[in-house]
Amino acid sequence: MGTAIGERLNQLPIGKTHKRATALIGVGLFFEFFEVFLAGVLASVLEEKFHIHSSIMPLLLGSSFLGMFFGALFLSRAADRYGRKKVFIVNLTIYSLSSLLIAISPNVSFVIFFRFIAGFGLGAQPALCDTYLSELIPAGKRGKFIAWAYTLSFLAIPIEGFLARTLVPLAPLGIDGWRWMFVIGAIGSIVVFAGARHLPESPLWLASKGRLHEAEEIIQQLGEKRKVGHVPGMIIHQQESYEKLPFSALFKKPFLTSTVMLYIFQIFQTIGYYGFGTLAPIVLASKGYTITHSLEYVALSFIGYPLGSLLSVPLIDRIDRKWLVVLSAFFMGVFGLMFGVADSSSLIVIAGFIYTIVSNIFSNAYHTLQAEIFPTAVRATASGGAYSISRLMSGLMPFVLLPVLERSGATVMFTIVAAAMVIVILDVAILAPRTTGQSLDRLDRPDQLPIPKSSDISQI
């Protein structure tokens, strides 16, 4: 008798290959967040440079997110069909080329267009990386290593904030500082591209395609057989019937509950998470702060992103994912409101700093959760399809929240953000399954699919 691949993976010790893959994925995600937050950081600068009319600003802020919507929708499906590693490399290629073209754009129309293309390349990246690491790391360490990858990636946000503060007022080599921001993103992603070629493919994905010998080789590589000896057991192929599931199957039993939960979640979490990061500089400008001071305050607040991610590392495998999401969502609502009503620079920085800390505990918990609730053959498609909704909402969000900010002020805008987080709390508490420490191959058995237990609901 063979041994199920999920059991094999869970028996392996953490080795160099696991750590190297986590680091590369983390740095690859670095440029996802670098791009996502770049428009918000530079919005006031680009408005001044290109004399952007207020009606165009939402399009500038939203173009990358709209590209991400289509990228998450189509490239996630490609990851289930052609492999996690191949699509990861394709994503980096699209982004790096587009970022260079943004850097040499002669006007705002070109910036908007190439940010859309860059977003298309990056749209599937978080869901794909969640899927890939969840299929590579043993169950008991899965949350911790995904959290480490995101801790690396979230360094992009404060680094970007301080780079903007330093470069934007300057013109090194006669080139505007804001253009150098996009050049830096492109060059960095090319470096990751070179390292990504050496990543192992997901053994779970290989097995789901019937490529058992290749999956066996990856298992041995992950087990570092030269040090610990041959990893025993042969991989058996599970649930071939799931190999060619259509996208529509996600909206039928037994997947429907998880799909509905994740779609509701992605619609409303976007307002809270990206509503702050993308619009914070504009909120500060509306309070009367100069571009220089707003960039300083945002950079200080954004330090909380990697710190929050780091704080999640010891928590994420100890507190069940769903309840960690619920708890952190509550505090996001509280400190978002505090940021909205703050009228002193110290309170603005403190509220923004704490908000970013709890928002990245929230982010790491849900990124891990969404990769643990669907079977291997449709894991990237399911999480990427839901994630595409968050990208669409992110693209539409400036068209909704900016008019509210202009007409009613920051307090009303962050009240809307807090209301969105209440919906997130109820959605996850009622519909999300428990996943912490559970093997992914349980999802490839129909009788083990995730359905919320009454005991979960009773804890609300």
N, C-alpha and C positions, 0 to 999 in steps of 0.2 A: 504493500500500500504506500502511496505517496503521501506527502505532507502538503497541506494547503499553503499557498504562497504567503498569505497573511500571517499564518502561524510561523513560517520560516523567518519572515522579516522581523517579527516581534521577538524572536529568540536571539537575534544578532546583537552583539555589543556595538556601541557607537564607535566608529573607526574614522580614519582619516578621510575616506571617501564621503561619509556622511557630513563631516565638518567642512570639507572643501566645497561640496555641493551647496550646503547652507550658506556659506560665505559668498559664493558666486551668485546665487539666487538673490541674496540680500543686496549685493551691489547692483545687480540688474534691476531690482525694484527701486533702488536709489534714484534712477533716472525717470522712473514712473512718477515719483513724488516731486522730483525736481521740475518736471514739466507741468504737473497738475497745479502746483502752487506758484509757478513763475508768473503767470498772467496777473494774479492777484497782487504779487509783490511789485510788479512793474506797471500796473494799470495806470497809476497817476503819472508815471514817467512817460509812458507811451502816449497818454492823452495830451501831454504838453508838447512832445516832440512832433506828433503827427496832427495836432489840433483836432482830436477826435471829438465829434459831436456826441452829446449824451445818448442819443438814440443808437449809436454804433457801439458804445461801450459794452452792453450786454452780449453782443455778438463776438466781440474780442474776448471777453471772459469765457463765453460758452463754446467757442468753436472747437477747442481741443476736446471738451467733454462730448460734444456731438460726434466727433470722430471716434472717440472711445466707445460710444454706444454701438456704432457699426462694427468696430474692431472686436469688441467683446462678443457680439452676436455671431460673427462669422468665423473669427480665428479660434474661438473656443471649440467650435465644432471641428475645425481642422486639427486641433490638438488631440481629440478623441480618434480621429481618422488616421492621421499621419505620425503622431507621436508628440510627446511633451517637449522633448529636446529640440526637434526641428522647428517647431512653431515659436519657441522661445528665441531662437536665433533669427528667424524671420522678423519677429517683432522688433528686436534690437536694430536690425538693418534698416527697416522703414523709419524708425525714430531718428537714428543718427543722421541719415541723409536729409530728412525733413528739417531737423534742427539746424543743420548747416545752411539750408536754403532760407530759413527764417532769419538767420544772422545777416544775410546779404539782401534781404527784402527792401525794395525801394520805397514802399508805401504800406499803409495799414491793410489794404486789400490782400497783398501778398502774405503779410503776417498771419492774417485770419485764415487764409487758404492752407498754408503750410502747417499751421497749428492744427488744423483739422486732420491733415494727413499724418502728422506726428501722433495725434491722438488715436487715429485708426491703428497705428502700429502698437501703441501701448495699451489699448483698450482691454485686451484679453490677458495682459500680463499678471495682474494680481491673482485672478482666479486660476490661471494656469500655474503660477508658482505655488499657490496654496495646494492645488491638486498634486503637483509634482512632489513637493516635500512630504505631503501626507502619505504618498505611496512609497516613499523611500525611508522614512524614519520610523523606528519601532514605536508601537502605540503608547508605551509609557513615557516616551520622551518627545512625542510628536508636537504637542503644544509648545514645549520649551524651545525646540529648535526652530519652529515657525516664528515664534516670538523673537528669537535671536536674529533671524533673517530680516524681520521688519525693524528691529532696533537699528541694524546697519542701514536699512533703507531710509528710515526717518531722520538720520543724520543729514539727509539732503535738505531738510526744511530750514533748520537754523543756519547751515552752511550757506544755503541760498540767500537767506535773509542778510547775513553779514557780507556776503559777496556783493549783493545788490547795494548795500550801504556803502561799500568801499569803491566799487567799480562805476556805479551809475553817475556819480559826479565827474568822473574822469573820462579820458579818451585815449587809452594806451595805443601807441603806434598810429594815432590819428583816427582810430575806430571807436565809435560810441561805446561806452561801457555796457549798455544794455545788450548790444550785439555780442559782446564777449560772453555774456551769460549763456547764450544759445550755443556758441562755439564750445564752451566748456562742457556742456551737456552732450554734444555730439562726440567730442574726442573721448570722453569718459566711457560712453557706451560702446565705442569701437574696441576699447581695451577689454571690456567685459565679453564682447563678441569673441575675441581671441581665446579667452579662457573657457567659454561655454562649449567649445568644440570638444572638450575633454570630459564633459559631464556624462555620467551613465544614463541610459534611458531608464524609464520607470519599469521595474520588473513586473509590477502588477499590470501595466498596460501591455507589455510584451506577451504575458501569459493570456490576457484577454483576447489577443489576436492569434493565439495558437503558436506563438514563437517561443516554445518552451525551452529549447536549448539556449537561446539568447538570454532568456530570463534566468536560467540556471547559472550562466556565466556572471551575470550581474550580482546574483545572490552571493556567489563565491567571492566576487570582488568586494562587495560590501562587508563580507565576513573576514576579509583580509586573511585568506587561507594560508599564506606563508607564515603567519604568526600563530593563528589559532587552529590550524589544521583544516581539513576538508569539512565544510558545513554539511551535516548529514541530511538525508532525505531527498527525494526527488519531487519536483513541483508537479502537482496534478492540476489539470485544467478544470476550472469551475464555471458553471453557468454559461455555456456557449449561447444559450437563448438570449442573453442580454447584449450580445455583440453588435447587433444591428437595430437597436431600439431607435425609433424615430423620435424627433423632438417632441411630437405631440403626446408621446407616452408619459412624459413628465407631468401632464395635466390629467392623468387618469390614475386610479388606484393601482398599485400601492404607494405611488410617488406623490399623489396630489397634496397631502397635508404638508409635506416638507416643501414642496414647490410654492404653495400658497403662502406659507410662513415666510419663505425667503424673498418672494416678490414684494409682499407688503413691507417687509423689513428694508429692502433696498430702496424702495420709494421714499420712505420717511427718514432713514438714517442719513441719507445724503444731505438733507436740509440741515441737520445738526452738525455733521462732521465737516462737510465741505463748505457749508454756509459760513462757518467761522473762518477757516483757513483762506478761502478765496476772497471774502469780503472784508476781513478785518482792517486792511489798510484803507479801504474806502470809508469804512465806519469811522476810523480815526480822522480822516480828512473832513468828514461831515461834522465832527466835533470841533474843527478849527485847527487841527494840528498841521504843521507843514509837512511836505514830502519827506524831508530829512528826519524829522522827529517821528513821523508815523512809521518809517522804515526801521528806526531804532527800537521803538516799542514793539513792533511786530517781531523783529529779530529776537528780542529778549523773551517774548511770549513763546516763540517757536522753539526755544530750547526745551520746552516741556514735551515736545513730540518724541525725541529719542529717549528722554528720561522716563516718560510714561511707558514706552515700549519696554525699556529695561526693567522697570518695576513689574511688568506683567510676567517676566520670565519665571520668578519663583511662585507666582500665583496661578498660572494658567493650567497646570496639571494637578493642582490641589483643590481649586474651586471649579465645580462643573461649569463648562463653557457658557451654558445658557444663563446661569445665575450671575456669572461675571459680566456678561453683556447687560443684563438687566440693571445691576448695581451701578456700573459705570455710566450707563445711559441716564440714570437718575441724576448723577452729579454733573453730567454735561448740561442738562437742563438748568440746574441751579446756578452753575458758574457762568453759563452763557448769558443768563439774565443779569448777573452781577456785572459782566463786561458791558452789557448794553446800557445799564444805568450809571456806570462809573463816570465821574466827572473830574477825577484827578489822575495824574500820570502814574502815581504809585499804585492806585487801585486798579487802573487799567492793566498794568503789567502783571500784578498779582493774580487778578481774575483770569487774564489770558493765559498766564503760565499754568495755573491749576487746571483750567479748562483743557489745555493741550495734553497735560499729563493723563487725566482721566479718559480723554478721547482716544488715546492710543492704547490704554488698557482695553477699552471697548473695541478698538479696531483689531487688535491681535486676537482677541477672543472670538470675534465673529468671523475673521478670516480662517481661523482654524475650524470653527464650527461648520461653515458652509462647505468645506472639503470633506466632511465626515458623514454626510447624510444622504449620499447617492452612490450607486454601484459604479465599479470601475469603468465600464464601457460608456457611461454617459456622465461621468463625474465632471469633466471639464466643460461639457456642453451645458449641464444643469447649472453649475455655479456661475459659468460665464454668461449664460442667458439671463440669469437673475441679475448679475452684476451689470449687464448692459443697461438694465432699467435704471440703475443708480447713475450711470453715465449720462443717460438721457435726462434724468432729473437734474443732474449737475449742470448740463447745458441749458436747461430751461430756467434753473433757479435764479440766475441774475435778472431775467425778465420779470420774475415775480418779486424777489426780495429787494432789488434796487429801487423800484418805484415806491415800495413800502418805506424804505429807508429815507427816500427823498421827501415823501409826503408826511410821514408820521414819526420818523426818527428811529434811533437805534433800539430804544426800549421796546417799541412795538414789534420791530423786526425780530428781536431775540425772544419775544413772547411767542411768536410763531415757531421759532426754533424749538423752544421748550415744549410746546404742544406736540410737535412732531416726535420728540423723544418720548413723550407719554404713550403715544401710539406704538412706538417701537417696543417699549417695556411690556405692554399688554400682549402684543403679538408674540414676542419671544417667550414670555412666561407661560402663555396658554398653549402655543402650537409647537414650539421647538422640542426635539427629543434630547435626552441626555446622551453624550457621546464620549466624555472624557475617559481615556484609557481603554477604549473598546477597539477591537481589531476591525480594519476596514473590510476584510473578506466576509464579515457577517452580512454586509450589504449585498453580496452576490448570491445570497440565499433568500428566496422570497419570503420564507417564514420568519426571517430575522430583520425585516426592514423597519426603519425607525418610525414608531408611532408613539405620540406622547402618552404617558401613563397617567391614570387618574391621580396618582400620588404626586406627580409633578404639578398638576393643576391645583391641587389642594393646598400647595405651598404658597400660592399667590397672596 
